[in-house]
Amino acid sequence: MPKSMTGYGRAVATDGTRTFRAECRSVNHRFLELSIRMPSAFNACETNIRAKAQEYLARGRVEIRIMEEAGGVLQGRIVIDKNLARSYLDALAELELIAGETAVDRVEWLSRCDGVLYAGQEDDDDEHVAALIIEAVEGALQKLNDAREEEGNFIANDLLDKVAEFREHTALVEERASEMPTIYREKLLARAEELLEEKRPEWYDDQRLFAETALYADRASIDEEVTRLAAHISALEDGLRSTEPVGRRLDFLIQEILRETNTIGSKAGDLVLTQTVVEMKTLIEKIREQVQNLE
């Protein structure tokens, strides 16, 4: 079954001294859109986090949030980002030259600059920290996928029931359409007898009546539309049983199904056919709404 695009996952990774928590939330979107939130000290991990998310997800607007939990053995030490501090000081020196004035308290100003001071360990092993973060993210992505699969199964089963109901309506339309030439012939003959009586005996000639009926049958034929509908419905059912991302393909199939249904409706010259087509279009709209949730 395909996966839903909505879900939530949470996981924790720890080495006994540091603990990272990752949370992933996803909602519907035409493409894969990632939003990653984490302390700026770990920004170097973003590329790997994006790559890992793309291994698990194909579509959806996904927010990944990473936090370091307090309580580790070596937590609470304030670290100076020396390279960033030097960059701030270089920029301040240029600003002093432009302004022709000297800053009063450089240290106080520098301590307030974003990212210069942060909680952590000065002797961090960057690769080890990155591995912990990726472990937490991967665990959260797996739980997010589990939630998406569970909801996707529910949606797909409900859609399969609706598609089966739509197939029944299609069979009714096909059966009713095959009876329409005979119904039209009887109406035509009754109307001719009512209006013309004995003044137009040629209306009672089988050849003339046959020609009129054949013309109507050709004009009102929906054989091609029904054949294409059957193919589209089968493809829709196959997609709903697939484990691959099929949301876009299903959306396209629904557009084609609606096109064929509209054509049938335009050819319908019968109240029963018209009512059935209305029911079919109502079902298509319900199916379309739910397909929007599938990856």
Secondary structure as GFF3:
##gff-version 3
##sequence-region A 1 295
A	DSSP	beta_strand	7	14	.	.	.	ID=ss1
A	DSSP	beta_strand	19	27	.	.	.	ID=ss2
A	DSSP	beta_strand	32	37	.	.	.	ID=ss3
A	DSSP	three_ten_helix	40	45	.	.	.	ID=ss4
A	DSSP	alpha_helix	46	56	.	.	.	ID=ss5
A	DSSP	beta_strand	60	69	.	.	.	ID=ss6
A	DSSP	beta_strand	78	80	.	.	.	ID=ss7
A	DSSP	alpha_helix	82	99	.	.	.	ID=ss8
A	DSSP	alpha_helix	106	111	.	.	.	ID=ss9
A	DSSP	beta_strand	117	119	.	.	.	ID=ss10
A	DSSP	alpha_helix	126	196	.	.	.	ID=ss11
A	DSSP	three_ten_helix	201	204	.	.	.	ID=ss12
A	DSSP	alpha_helix	206	220	.	.	.	ID=ss13
A	DSSP	alpha_helix	223	240	.	.	.	ID=ss14
A	DSSP	alpha_helix	247	267	.	.	.	ID=ss15
A	DSSP	alpha_helix	271	291	.	.	.	ID=ss16
###
